Amino acid sequence: DYCEERKEFATCCVDGTVKVWRFSDFLHLKNLEGHTAEVSKIRWHKTLSSWVTVSQDSTIRLWDSNSGSCLHFIRAPVGITSLCIDQKTGYVVVG
């Protein structure tokens, strides 16, 4: 996903990490680490100014955009493969 405000984009990895890159020169800025299985989706949450990820490890994670640390996580009953963020309400919808 791409973050217009920060001019960054992020990619999901099967090893459970997310890589954040600077768009202008594709410089690798940081890894977001904490998932224990494949990261299925990542989206930029404009309201919270944070990356949101979902994974096959059954967690939804909210990340600090500066430090890359996990701010919050929610455990679901099964692995998650879909993620959408409502632009009006900021609600996170997963499946």
mmCIF file as gemmi writes it, N, C-alpha and C atoms, coordinates in Angstrom:
data_model
loop_
_atom_site.group_PDB
_atom_site.id
_atom_site.type_symbol
_atom_site.label_atom_id
_atom_site.label_alt_id
_atom_site.label_comp_id
_atom_site.label_asym_id
_atom_site.label_entity_id
_atom_site.label_seq_id
_atom_site.pdbx_PDB_ins_code
_atom_site.Cartn_x
_atom_site.Cartn_y
_atom_site.Cartn_z
_atom_site.occupancy
_atom_site.B_iso_or_equiv
_atom_site.pdbx_formal_charge
_atom_site.auth_seq_id
_atom_site.auth_asym_id
_atom_site.pdbx_PDB_model_num
ATOM 1 N N . ASP Axp A 1 ? 0.848 -1.176 0 1 0 ? 1 A 1
ATOM 2 C CA . ASP Axp A 1 ? 0 0 0 1 0 ? 1 A 1
ATOM 3 C C . ASP Axp A 1 ? 0.897 1.245 0 1 0 ? 1 A 1
ATOM 4 N N . TYR Axp A 2 ? 0.316 2.364 -0.397 1 0 ? 2 A 1
ATOM 5 C CA . TYR Axp A 2 ? 1.058 3.616 -0.506 1 0 ? 2 A 1
ATOM 6 C C . TYR Axp A 2 ? 0.51 4.636 0.488 1 0 ? 2 A 1
ATOM 7 N N . CYS Axp A 3 ? 1.393 5.386 1.117 1 0 ? 3 A 1
ATOM 8 C CA . CYS Axp A 3 ? 1.021 6.467 2.031 1 0 ? 3 A 1
ATOM 9 C C . CYS Axp A 3 ? 1.426 7.788 1.399 1 0 ? 3 A 1
ATOM 10 N N . GLU Axp A 4 ? 0.449 8.538 0.92 1 0 ? 4 A 1
ATOM 11 C CA . GLU Axp A 4 ? 0.703 9.817 0.247 1 0 ? 4 A 1
ATOM 12 C C . GLU Axp A 4 ? 1.368 10.831 1.171 1 0 ? 4 A 1
ATOM 13 N N . GLU Axp A 5 ? 0.892 10.931 2.425 1 0 ? 5 A 1
ATOM 14 C CA . GLU Axp A 5 ? 1.432 11.931 3.359 1 0 ? 5 A 1
ATOM 15 C C . GLU Axp A 5 ? 2.928 11.744 3.617 1 0 ? 5 A 1
ATOM 16 N N . ARG Axp A 6 ? 3.347 10.497 3.744 1 0 ? 6 A 1
ATOM 17 C CA . ARG Axp A 6 ? 4.738 10.193 4.091 1 0 ? 6 A 1
ATOM 18 C C . ARG Axp A 6 ? 5.592 9.848 2.871 1 0 ? 6 A 1
ATOM 19 N N . LYS Axp A 7 ? 4.958 9.717 1.72 1 0 ? 7 A 1
ATOM 20 C CA . LYS Axp A 7 ? 5.658 9.31 0.49 1 0 ? 7 A 1
ATOM 21 C C . LYS Axp A 7 ? 6.395 7.989 0.706 1 0 ? 7 A 1
ATOM 22 N N . GLU Axp A 8 ? 5.668 7.036 1.312 1 0 ? 8 A 1
ATOM 23 C CA . GLU Axp A 8 ? 6.196 5.712 1.593 1 0 ? 8 A 1
ATOM 24 C C . GLU Axp A 8 ? 5.231 4.66 1.058 1 0 ? 8 A 1
ATOM 25 N N . PHE Axp A 9 ? 5.76 3.471 0.833 1 0 ? 9 A 1
ATOM 26 C CA . PHE Axp A 9 ? 4.899 2.337 0.543 1 0 ? 9 A 1
ATOM 27 C C . PHE Axp A 9 ? 5.395 1.142 1.341 1 0 ? 9 A 1
ATOM 28 N N . ALA Axp A 10 ? 4.509 0.183 1.544 1 0 ? 10 A 1
ATOM 29 C CA . ALA Axp A 10 ? 4.844 -0.984 2.355 1 0 ? 10 A 1
ATOM 30 C C . ALA Axp A 10 ? 4.482 -2.254 1.602 1 0 ? 10 A 1
ATOM 31 N N . THR Axp A 11 ? 5.286 -3.292 1.827 1 0 ? 11 A 1
ATOM 32 C CA . THR Axp A 11 ? 5.064 -4.58 1.185 1 0 ? 11 A 1
ATOM 33 C C . THR Axp A 11 ? 4.956 -5.679 2.238 1 0 ? 11 A 1
ATOM 34 N N . CYS Axp A 12 ? 4.084 -6.65 1.974 1 0 ? 12 A 1
ATOM 35 C CA . CYS Axp A 12 ? 3.88 -7.793 2.866 1 0 ? 12 A 1
ATOM 36 C C . CYS Axp A 12 ? 4.843 -8.91 2.488 1 0 ? 12 A 1
ATOM 37 N N . CYS Axp A 13 ? 5.214 -9.699 3.491 1 0 ? 13 A 1
ATOM 38 C CA . CYS Axp A 13 ? 6.138 -10.808 3.252 1 0 ? 13 A 1
ATOM 39 C C . CYS Axp A 13 ? 5.585 -12.105 3.833 1 0 ? 13 A 1
ATOM 40 N N . VAL Axp A 14 ? 5.964 -13.212 3.215 1 0 ? 14 A 1
ATOM 41 C CA . VAL Axp A 14 ? 5.525 -14.515 3.715 1 0 ? 14 A 1
ATOM 42 C C . VAL Axp A 14 ? 6.229 -14.892 5.009 1 0 ? 14 A 1
ATOM 43 N N . ASP Axp A 15 ? 7.331 -14.216 5.331 1 0 ? 15 A 1
ATOM 44 C CA . ASP Axp A 15 ? 8.073 -14.54 6.558 1 0 ? 15 A 1
ATOM 45 C C . ASP Axp A 15 ? 7.51 -13.829 7.794 1 0 ? 15 A 1
ATOM 46 N N . GLY Axp A 16 ? 6.378 -13.132 7.647 1 0 ? 16 A 1
ATOM 47 C CA . GLY Axp A 16 ? 5.738 -12.468 8.78 1 0 ? 16 A 1
ATOM 48 C C . GLY Axp A 16 ? 6.173 -11.032 8.993 1 0 ? 16 A 1
ATOM 49 N N . THR Axp A 17 ? 6.999 -10.502 8.121 1 0 ? 17 A 1
ATOM 50 C CA . THR Axp A 17 ? 7.434 -9.108 8.255 1 0 ? 17 A 1
ATOM 51 C C . THR Axp A 17 ? 6.757 -8.236 7.205 1 0 ? 17 A 1
ATOM 52 N N . VAL Axp A 18 ? 6.861 -6.934 7.437 1 0 ? 18 A 1
ATOM 53 C CA . VAL Axp A 18 ? 6.426 -5.931 6.472 1 0 ? 18 A 1
ATOM 54 C C . VAL Axp A 18 ? 7.614 -5.015 6.256 1 0 ? 18 A 1
ATOM 55 N N . LYS Axp A 19 ? 7.873 -4.661 5.021 1 0 ? 19 A 1
ATOM 56 C CA . LYS Axp A 19 ? 8.958 -3.738 4.716 1 0 ? 19 A 1
ATOM 57 C C . LYS Axp A 19 ? 8.365 -2.398 4.295 1 0 ? 19 A 1
ATOM 58 N N . VAL Axp A 20 ? 8.91 -1.317 4.845 1 0 ? 20 A 1
ATOM 59 C CA . VAL Axp A 20 ? 8.468 0.035 4.505 1 0 ? 20 A 1
ATOM 60 C C . VAL Axp A 20 ? 9.585 0.692 3.703 1 0 ? 20 A 1
ATOM 61 N N . TRP Axp A 21 ? 9.215 1.317 2.608 1 0 ? 21 A 1
ATOM 62 C CA . TRP Axp A 21 ? 10.159 1.89 1.645 1 0 ? 21 A 1
ATOM 63 C C . TRP Axp A 21 ? 9.835 3.352 1.379 1 0 ? 21 A 1
ATOM 64 N N . ARG Axp A 22 ? 10.87 4.135 1.065 1 0 ? 22 A 1
ATOM 65 C CA . ARG Axp A 22 ? 10.652 5.499 0.595 1 0 ? 22 A 1
ATOM 66 C C . ARG Axp A 22 ? 10.358 5.414 -0.899 1 0 ? 22 A 1
ATOM 67 N N . PHE Axp A 23 ? 9.297 6.063 -1.337 1 0 ? 23 A 1
ATOM 68 C CA . PHE Axp A 23 ? 8.847 5.931 -2.717 1 0 ? 23 A 1
ATOM 69 C C . PHE Axp A 23 ? 9.809 6.561 -3.721 1 0 ? 23 A 1
ATOM 70 N N . SER Axp A 24 ? 10.406 7.69 -3.4 1 0 ? 24 A 1
ATOM 71 C CA . SER Axp A 24 ? 11.216 8.435 -4.375 1 0 ? 24 A 1
ATOM 72 C C . SER Axp A 24 ? 12.428 7.658 -4.882 1 0 ? 24 A 1
ATOM 73 N N . ASP Axp A 25 ? 13.058 6.88 -4.017 1 0 ? 25 A 1
ATOM 74 C CA . ASP Axp A 25 ? 14.261 6.155 -4.446 1 0 ? 25 A 1
ATOM 75 C C . ASP Axp A 25 ? 14.277 4.681 -4.025 1 0 ? 25 A 1
ATOM 76 N N . PHE Axp A 26 ? 13.138 4.197 -3.518 1 0 ? 26 A 1
ATOM 77 C CA . PHE Axp A 26 ? 12.97 2.801 -3.107 1 0 ? 26 A 1
ATOM 78 C C . PHE Axp A 26 ? 13.947 2.38 -2.011 1 0 ? 26 A 1
ATOM 79 N N . LEU Axp A 27 ? 14.326 3.339 -1.171 1 0 ? 27 A 1
ATOM 80 C CA . LEU Axp A 27 ? 15.203 3.05 -0.039 1 0 ? 27 A 1
ATOM 81 C C . LEU Axp A 27 ? 14.407 2.315 1.036 1 0 ? 27 A 1
ATOM 82 N N . HIS Axp A 28 ? 14.946 1.192 1.512 1 0 ? 28 A 1
ATOM 83 C CA . HIS Axp A 28 ? 14.299 0.436 2.588 1 0 ? 28 A 1
ATOM 84 C C . HIS Axp A 28 ? 14.474 1.216 3.884 1 0 ? 28 A 1
ATOM 85 N N . LEU Axp A 29 ? 13.349 1.581 4.536 1 0 ? 29 A 1
ATOM 86 C CA . LEU Axp A 29 ? 13.381 2.403 5.745 1 0 ? 29 A 1
ATOM 87 C C . LEU Axp A 29 ? 13.334 1.583 7.023 1 0 ? 29 A 1
ATOM 88 N N . LYS Axp A 30 ? 12.446 0.58 7.051 1 0 ? 30 A 1
ATOM 89 C CA . LYS Axp A 30 ? 12.303 -0.212 8.281 1 0 ? 30 A 1
ATOM 90 C C . LYS Axp A 30 ? 11.501 -1.468 8.012 1 0 ? 30 A 1
ATOM 91 N N . ASN Axp A 31 ? 11.608 -2.405 8.953 1 0 ? 31 A 1
ATOM 92 C CA . ASN Axp A 31 ? 10.757 -3.59 8.974 1 0 ? 31 A 1
ATOM 93 C C . ASN Axp A 31 ? 9.756 -3.445 10.104 1 0 ? 31 A 1
ATOM 94 N N . LEU Axp A 32 ? 8.548 -3.933 9.883 1 0 ? 32 A 1
ATOM 95 C CA . LEU Axp A 32 ? 7.549 -4.045 10.934 1 0 ? 32 A 1
ATOM 96 C C . LEU Axp A 32 ? 7.503 -5.523 11.299 1 0 ? 32 A 1
ATOM 97 N N . GLU Axp A 33 ? 7.954 -5.855 12.497 1 0 ? 33 A 1
ATOM 98 C CA . GLU Axp A 33 ? 8.088 -7.252 12.889 1 0 ? 33 A 1
ATOM 99 C C . GLU Axp A 33 ? 7.233 -7.565 14.103 1 0 ? 33 A 1
ATOM 100 N N . GLY Axp A 34 ? 6.586 -8.724 14.071 1 0 ? 34 A 1
ATOM 101 C CA . GLY Axp A 34 ? 5.749 -9.152 15.179 1 0 ? 34 A 1
ATOM 102 C C . GLY Axp A 34 ? 4.805 -10.274 14.789 1 0 ? 34 A 1
ATOM 103 N N . HIS Axp A 35 ? 4.414 -10.322 13.515 1 0 ? 35 A 1
ATOM 104 C CA . HIS Axp A 35 ? 3.575 -11.425 13.055 1 0 ? 35 A 1
ATOM 105 C C . HIS Axp A 35 ? 4.401 -12.708 13.043 1 0 ? 35 A 1
ATOM 106 N N . THR Axp A 36 ? 3.732 -13.835 13.232 1 0 ? 36 A 1
ATOM 107 C CA . THR Axp A 36 ? 4.428 -15.128 13.249 1 0 ? 36 A 1
ATOM 108 C C . THR Axp A 36 ? 4.077 -15.994 12.045 1 0 ? 36 A 1
ATOM 109 N N . ALA Axp A 37 ? 3.327 -15.446 11.109 1 0 ? 37 A 1
ATOM 110 C CA . ALA Axp A 37 ? 2.963 -16.145 9.872 1 0 ? 37 A 1
ATOM 111 C C . ALA Axp A 37 ? 2.849 -15.108 8.76 1 0 ? 37 A 1
ATOM 112 N N . GLU Axp A 38 ? 2.529 -15.564 7.579 1 0 ? 38 A 1
ATOM 113 C CA . GLU Axp A 38 ? 2.432 -14.692 6.409 1 0 ? 38 A 1
ATOM 114 C C . GLU Axp A 38 ? 1.532 -13.486 6.668 1 0 ? 38 A 1
ATOM 115 N N . VAL Axp A 39 ? 2.013 -12.3 6.293 1 0 ? 39 A 1
ATOM 116 C CA . VAL Axp A 39 ? 1.207 -11.079 6.375 1 0 ? 39 A 1
ATOM 117 C C . VAL Axp A 39 ? 0.383 -11.014 5.092 1 0 ? 39 A 1
ATOM 118 N N . SER Axp A 40 ? -0.939 -11.029 5.242 1 0 ? 40 A 1
ATOM 119 C CA . SER Axp A 40 ? -1.843 -11.11 4.096 1 0 ? 40 A 1
ATOM 120 C C . SER Axp A 40 ? -2.071 -9.765 3.427 1 0 ? 40 A 1
ATOM 121 N N . LYS Axp A 41 ? -2.252 -8.716 4.236 1 0 ? 41 A 1
ATOM 122 C CA . LYS Axp A 41 ? -2.564 -7.382 3.701 1 0 ? 41 A 1
ATOM 123 C C . LYS Axp A 41 ? -1.986 -6.312 4.607 1 0 ? 41 A 1
ATOM 124 N N . ILE Axp A 42 ? -1.707 -5.163 3.994 1 0 ? 42 A 1
ATOM 125 C CA . ILE Axp A 42 ? -1.321 -3.967 4.747 1 0 ? 42 A 1
ATOM 126 C C . ILE Axp A 42 ? -2.041 -2.785 4.118 1 0 ? 42 A 1
ATOM 127 N N . ARG Axp A 43 ? -2.498 -1.871 4.968 1 0 ? 43 A 1
ATOM 128 C CA . ARG Axp A 43 ? -3.159 -0.649 4.499 1 0 ? 43 A 1
ATOM 129 C C . ARG Axp A 43 ? -2.711 0.519 5.376 1 0 ? 43 A 1
ATOM 130 N N . TRP Axp A 44 ? -2.672 1.701 4.791 1 0 ? 44 A 1
ATOM 131 C CA . TRP Axp A 44 ? -2.392 2.922 5.529 1 0 ? 44 A 1
ATOM 132 C C . TRP Axp A 44 ? -3.704 3.451 6.086 1 0 ? 44 A 1
ATOM 133 N N . HIS Axp A 45 ? -3.734 3.721 7.381 1 0 ? 45 A 1
ATOM 134 C CA . HIS Axp A 45 ? -4.925 4.267 8.049 1 0 ? 45 A 1
ATOM 135 C C . HIS Axp A 45 ? -4.703 5.771 8.194 1 0 ? 45 A 1
ATOM 136 N N . LYS Axp A 46 ? -5.372 6.566 7.352 1 0 ? 46 A 1
ATOM 137 C CA . LYS Axp A 46 ? -5.167 8.016 7.332 1 0 ? 46 A 1
ATOM 138 C C . LYS Axp A 46 ? -5.543 8.681 8.648 1 0 ? 46 A 1
ATOM 139 N N . THR Axp A 47 ? -6.647 8.263 9.243 1 0 ? 47 A 1
ATOM 140 C CA . THR Axp A 47 ? -7.113 8.876 10.485 1 0 ? 47 A 1
ATOM 141 C C . THR Axp A 47 ? -6.131 8.673 11.625 1 0 ? 47 A 1
ATOM 142 N N . LEU Axp A 48 ? -5.57 7.478 11.719 1 0 ? 48 A 1
ATOM 143 C CA . LEU Axp A 48 ? -4.641 7.148 12.801 1 0 ? 48 A 1
ATOM 144 C C . LEU Axp A 48 ? -3.173 7.385 12.439 1 0 ? 48 A 1
ATOM 145 N N . SER Axp A 49 ? -2.912 7.695 11.171 1 0 ? 49 A 1
ATOM 146 C CA . SER Axp A 49 ? -1.536 7.867 10.67 1 0 ? 49 A 1
ATOM 147 C C . SER Axp A 49 ? -0.673 6.669 11.044 1 0 ? 49 A 1
ATOM 148 N N . SER Axp A 50 ? -1.193 5.495 10.737 1 0 ? 50 A 1
ATOM 149 C CA . SER Axp A 50 ? -0.511 4.244 11.079 1 0 ? 50 A 1
ATOM 150 C C . SER Axp A 50 ? -0.729 3.198 9.993 1 0 ? 50 A 1
ATOM 151 N N . TRP Axp A 51 ? 0.21 2.27 9.907 1 0 ? 51 A 1
ATOM 152 C CA . TRP Axp A 51 ? 0.019 1.095 9.077 1 0 ? 51 A 1
ATOM 153 C C . TRP Axp A 51 ? -0.828 0.099 9.857 1 0 ? 51 A 1
ATOM 154 N N . VAL Axp A 52 ? -1.706 -0.61 9.157 1 0 ? 52 A 1
ATOM 155 C CA . VAL Axp A 52 ? -2.506 -1.684 9.738 1 0 ? 52 A 1
ATOM 156 C C . VAL Axp A 52 ? -2.216 -2.939 8.923 1 0 ? 52 A 1
ATOM 157 N N . THR Axp A 53 ? -1.953 -4.05 9.622 1 0 ? 53 A 1
ATOM 158 C CA . THR Axp A 53 ? -1.667 -5.305 8.942 1 0 ? 53 A 1
ATOM 159 C C . THR Axp A 53 ? -2.572 -6.41 9.471 1 0 ? 53 A 1
ATOM 160 N N . VAL Axp A 54 ? -2.796 -7.412 8.614 1 0 ? 54 A 1
ATOM 161 C CA . VAL Axp A 54 ? -3.485 -8.635 9.021 1 0 ? 54 A 1
ATOM 162 C C . VAL Axp A 54 ? -2.656 -9.817 8.552 1 0 ? 54 A 1
ATOM 163 N N . SER Axp A 55 ? -2.818 -10.931 9.269 1 0 ? 55 A 1
ATOM 164 C CA . SER Axp A 55 ? -1.936 -12.064 9.007 1 0 ? 55 A 1
ATOM 165 C C . SER Axp A 55 ? -2.646 -13.395 9.166 1 0 ? 55 A 1
ATOM 166 N N . GLN Axp A 56 ? -2.006 -14.415 8.613 1 0 ? 56 A 1
ATOM 167 C CA . GLN Axp A 56 ? -2.45 -15.793 8.799 1 0 ? 56 A 1
ATOM 168 C C . GLN Axp A 56 ? -2.256 -16.249 10.246 1 0 ? 56 A 1
ATOM 169 N N . ASP Axp A 57 ? -1.518 -15.463 11.058 1 0 ? 57 A 1
ATOM 170 C CA . ASP Axp A 57 ? -1.345 -15.812 12.478 1 0 ? 57 A 1
ATOM 171 C C . ASP Axp A 57 ? -2.55 -15.381 13.324 1 0 ? 57 A 1
ATOM 172 N N . SER Axp A 58 ? -3.614 -14.945 12.67 1 0 ? 58 A 1
ATOM 173 C CA . SER Axp A 58 ? -4.88 -14.563 13.314 1 0 ? 58 A 1
ATOM 174 C C . SER Axp A 58 ? -4.805 -13.247 14.074 1 0 ? 58 A 1
ATOM 175 N N . THR Axp A 59 ? -3.904 -12.354 13.684 1 0 ? 59 A 1
ATOM 176 C CA . THR Axp A 59 ? -3.834 -11.061 14.366 1 0 ? 59 A 1
ATOM 177 C C . THR Axp A 59 ? -4.009 -9.903 13.389 1 0 ? 59 A 1
ATOM 178 N N . ILE Axp A 60 ? -4.548 -8.821 13.949 1 0 ? 60 A 1
ATOM 179 C CA . ILE Axp A 60 ? -4.65 -7.523 13.295 1 0 ? 60 A 1
ATOM 180 C C . ILE Axp A 60 ? -3.72 -6.627 14.093 1 0 ? 60 A 1
ATOM 181 N N . ARG Axp A 61 ? -2.797 -5.938 13.44 1 0 ? 61 A 1
ATOM 182 C CA . ARG Axp A 61 ? -1.831 -5.11 14.167 1 0 ? 61 A 1
ATOM 183 C C . ARG Axp A 61 ? -1.837 -3.673 13.653 1 0 ? 61 A 1
ATOM 184 N N . LEU Axp A 62 ? -1.692 -2.747 14.599 1 0 ? 62 A 1
ATOM 185 C CA . LEU Axp A 62 ? -1.573 -1.318 14.323 1 0 ? 62 A 1
ATOM 186 C C . LEU Axp A 62 ? -0.148 -0.916 14.682 1 0 ? 62 A 1
ATOM 187 N N . TRP Axp A 63 ? 0.534 -0.232 13.767 1 0 ? 63 A 1
ATOM 188 C CA . TRP Axp A 63 ? 1.96 0.06 13.909 1 0 ? 63 A 1
ATOM 189 C C . TRP Axp A 63 ? 2.233 1.548 14.053 1 0 ? 63 A 1
ATOM 190 N N . ASP Axp A 64 ? 3.21 1.887 14.872 1 0 ? 64 A 1
ATOM 191 C CA . ASP Axp A 64 ? 3.702 3.261 14.97 1 0 ? 64 A 1
ATOM 192 C C . ASP Axp A 64 ? 4.454 3.563 13.676 1 0 ? 64 A 1
ATOM 193 N N . SER Axp A 65 ? 4.042 4.601 12.961 1 0 ? 65 A 1
ATOM 194 C CA . SER Axp A 65 ? 4.634 4.883 11.652 1 0 ? 65 A 1
ATOM 195 C C . SER Axp A 65 ? 6.062 5.398 11.737 1 0 ? 65 A 1
ATOM 196 N N . ASN Axp A 66 ? 6.482 5.924 12.876 1 0 ? 66 A 1
ATOM 197 C CA . ASN Axp A 66 ? 7.849 6.418 13.011 1 0 ? 66 A 1
ATOM 198 C C . ASN Axp A 66 ? 8.81 5.34 13.499 1 0 ? 66 A 1
ATOM 199 N N . SER Axp A 67 ? 8.47 4.705 14.611 1 0 ? 67 A 1
ATOM 200 C CA . SER Axp A 67 ? 9.398 3.727 15.19 1 0 ? 67 A 1
ATOM 201 C C . SER Axp A 67 ? 9.251 2.341 14.579 1 0 ? 67 A 1
ATOM 202 N N . GLY Axp A 68 ? 8.088 2.03 14.03 1 0 ? 68 A 1
ATOM 203 C CA . GLY Axp A 68 ? 7.853 0.697 13.489 1 0 ? 68 A 1
ATOM 204 C C . GLY Axp A 68 ? 7.44 -0.323 14.54 1 0 ? 68 A 1
ATOM 205 N N . SER Axp A 69 ? 7.183 0.134 15.757 1 0 ? 69 A 1
ATOM 206 C CA . SER Axp A 69 ? 6.773 -0.792 16.812 1 0 ? 69 A 1
ATOM 207 C C . SER Axp A 69 ? 5.259 -1.028 16.744 1 0 ? 69 A 1
ATOM 208 N N . CYS Axp A 70 ? 4.849 -2.189 17.216 1 0 ? 70 A 1
ATOM 209 C CA . CYS Axp A 70 ? 3.434 -2.537 17.244 1 0 ? 70 A 1
ATOM 210 C C . CYS Axp A 70 ? 2.77 -1.807 18.398 1 0 ? 70 A 1
ATOM 211 N N . LEU Axp A 71 ? 1.742 -1.006 18.095 1 0 ? 71 A 1
ATOM 212 C CA . LEU Axp A 71 ? 1.024 -0.244 19.119 1 0 ? 71 A 1
ATOM 213 C C . LEU Axp A 71 ? -0.088 -1.064 19.764 1 0 ? 71 A 1
ATOM 214 N N . HIS Axp A 72 ? -0.823 -1.813 18.937 1 0 ? 72 A 1
ATOM 215 C CA . HIS Axp A 72 ? -1.955 -2.611 19.411 1 0 ? 72 A 1
ATOM 216 C C . HIS Axp A 72 ? -2.1 -3.827 18.523 1 0 ? 72 A 1
ATOM 217 N N . PHE Axp A 73 ? -2.65 -4.903 19.099 1 0 ? 73 A 1
ATOM 218 C CA . PHE Axp A 73 ? -3.047 -6.019 18.254 1 0 ? 73 A 1
ATOM 219 C C . PHE Axp A 73 ? -4.3 -6.675 18.796 1 0 ? 73 A 1
ATOM 220 N N . ILE Axp A 74 ? -5.053 -7.268 17.883 1 0 ? 74 A 1
ATOM 221 C CA . ILE Axp A 74 ? -6.28 -7.975 18.205 1 0 ? 74 A 1
ATOM 222 C C . ILE Axp A 74 ? -6.145 -9.381 17.643 1 0 ? 74 A 1
ATOM 223 N N . ARG Axp A 75 ? -6.485 -10.379 18.447 1 0 ? 75 A 1
ATOM 224 C CA . ARG Axp A 75 ? -6.448 -11.76 17.982 1 0 ? 75 A 1
ATOM 225 C C . ARG Axp A 75 ? -7.834 -12.166 17.489 1 0 ? 75 A 1
ATOM 226 N N . ALA Axp A 76 ? -7.855 -12.754 16.3 1 0 ? 76 A 1
ATOM 227 C CA . ALA Axp A 76 ? -9.096 -13.267 15.709 1 0 ? 76 A 1
ATOM 228 C C . ALA Axp A 76 ? -9.116 -14.789 15.868 1 0 ? 76 A 1
ATOM 229 N N . PRO Axp A 77 ? -10.27 -15.415 15.649 1 0 ? 77 A 1
ATOM 230 C CA . PRO Axp A 77 ? -10.334 -16.869 15.818 1 0 ? 77 A 1
ATOM 231 C C . PRO Axp A 77 ? -9.626 -17.659 14.709 1 0 ? 77 A 1
ATOM 232 N N . VAL Axp A 78 ? -9.43 -17.046 13.549 1 0 ? 78 A 1
ATOM 233 C CA . VAL Axp A 78 ? -8.776 -17.727 12.421 1 0 ? 78 A 1
ATOM 234 C C . VAL Axp A 78 ? -7.875 -16.735 11.684 1 0 ? 78 A 1
ATOM 235 N N . GLY Axp A 79 ? -7.053 -17.239 10.764 1 0 ? 79 A 1
ATOM 236 C CA . GLY Axp A 79 ? -6.199 -16.387 9.952 1 0 ? 79 A 1
ATOM 237 C C . GLY Axp A 79 ? -7.016 -15.393 9.138 1 0 ? 79 A 1
ATOM 238 N N . ILE Axp A 80 ? -6.418 -14.249 8.851 1 0 ? 80 A 1
ATOM 239 C CA . ILE Axp A 80 ? -7.125 -13.161 8.167 1 0 ? 80 A 1
ATOM 240 C C . ILE Axp A 80 ? -6.475 -12.926 6.809 1 0 ? 80 A 1
ATOM 241 N N . THR Axp A 81 ? -7.306 -12.831 5.771 1 0 ? 81 A 1
ATOM 242 C CA . THR Axp A 81 ? -6.787 -12.641 4.418 1 0 ? 81 A 1
ATOM 243 C C . THR Axp A 81 ? -7.274 -11.365 3.743 1 0 ? 81 A 1
ATOM 244 N N . SER Axp A 82 ? -8.244 -10.665 4.352 1 0 ? 82 A 1
ATOM 245 C CA . SER Axp A 82 ? -8.801 -9.454 3.739 1 0 ? 82 A 1
ATOM 246 C C . SER Axp A 82 ? -8.768 -8.294 4.722 1 0 ? 82 A 1
ATOM 247 N N . LEU Axp A 83 ? -8.528 -7.093 4.189 1 0 ? 83 A 1
ATOM 248 C CA . LEU Axp A 83 ? -8.464 -5.895 5.013 1 0 ? 83 A 1
ATOM 249 C C . LEU Axp A 83 ? -8.948 -4.707 4.199 1 0 ? 83 A 1
ATOM 250 N N . CYS Axp A 84 ? -9.837 -3.93 4.798 1 0 ? 84 A 1
ATOM 251 C CA . CYS Axp A 84 ? -10.333 -2.708 4.182 1 0 ? 84 A 1
ATOM 252 C C . CYS Axp A 84 ? -10.5 -1.667 5.281 1 0 ? 84 A 1
ATOM 253 N N . ILE Axp A 85 ? -10.221 -0.417 4.968 1 0 ? 85 A 1
ATOM 254 C CA . ILE Axp A 85 ? -10.412 0.671 5.923 1 0 ? 85 A 1
ATOM 255 C C . ILE Axp A 85 ? -11.408 1.652 5.326 1 0 ? 85 A 1
ATOM 256 N N . ASP Axp A 86 ? -12.508 1.873 6.026 1 0 ? 86 A 1
ATOM 257 C CA . ASP Axp A 86 ? -13.53 2.805 5.571 1 0 ? 86 A 1
ATOM 258 C C . ASP Axp A 86 ? -12.977 4.224 5.69 1 0 ? 86 A 1
ATOM 259 N N . GLN Axp A 87 ? -12.954 4.968 4.593 1 0 ? 87 A 1
ATOM 260 C CA . GLN Axp A 87 ? -12.343 6.293 4.57 1 0 ? 87 A 1
ATOM 261 C C . GLN Axp A 87 ? -13.167 7.351 5.309 1 0 ? 87 A 1
ATOM 262 N N . LYS Axp A 88 ? -14.467 7.132 5.482 1 0 ? 88 A 1
ATOM 263 C CA . LYS Axp A 88 ? -15.288 8.1 6.204 1 0 ? 88 A 1
ATOM 264 C C . LYS Axp A 88 ? -15.237 7.894 7.709 1 0 ? 88 A 1
ATOM 265 N N . THR Axp A 89 ? -15.376 6.65 8.142 1 0 ? 89 A 1
ATOM 266 C CA . THR Axp A 89 ? -15.455 6.363 9.578 1 0 ? 89 A 1
ATOM 267 C C . THR Axp A 89 ? -14.135 5.947 10.205 1 0 ? 89 A 1
ATOM 268 N N . GLY Axp A 90 ? -13.214 5.436 9.376 1 0 ? 90 A 1
ATOM 269 C CA . GLY Axp A 90 ? -11.956 4.921 9.894 1 0 ? 90 A 1
ATOM 270 C C . GLY Axp A 90 ? -12.059 3.493 10.392 1 0 ? 90 A 1
ATOM 271 N N . TYR Axp A 91 ? -13.246 2.876 10.253 1 0 ? 91 A 1
ATOM 272 C CA . TYR Axp A 91 ? -13.424 1.501 10.714 1 0 ? 91 A 1
ATOM 273 C C . TYR Axp A 91 ? -12.525 0.562 9.903 1 0 ? 91 A 1
ATOM 274 N N . VAL Axp A 92 ? -11.977 -0.412 10.599 1 0 ? 92 A 1
ATOM 275 C CA . VAL Axp A 92 ? -11.172 -1.451 9.972 1 0 ? 92 A 1
ATOM 276 C C . VAL Axp A 92 ? -12.067 -2.675 9.802 1 0 ? 92 A 1
ATOM 277 N N . VAL Axp A 93 ? -12.164 -3.176 8.584 1 0 ? 93 A 1
ATOM 278 C CA . VAL Axp A 93 ? -12.99 -4.339 8.278 1 0 ? 93 A 1
ATOM 279 C C . VAL Axp A 93 ? -12.061 -5.454 7.805 1 0 ? 93 A 1
ATOM 280 N N . VAL Axp A 94 ? -12.168 -6.634 8.433 1 0 ? 94 A 1
ATOM 281 C CA . VAL Axp A 94 ? -11.308 -7.758 8.072 1 0 ? 94 A 1
ATOM 282 C C . VAL Axp A 94 ? -12.15 -9 7.825 1 0 ? 94 A 1
ATOM 283 N N . GLY Axp A 95 ? -11.567 -9.967 7.129 1 0 ? 95 A 1
ATOM 284 C CA . GLY Axp A 95 ? -12.243 -11.227 6.879 1 0 ? 95 A 1
ATOM 285 C C . GLY Axp A 95 ? -11.264 -12.348 6.677 1 0 ? 95 A 1
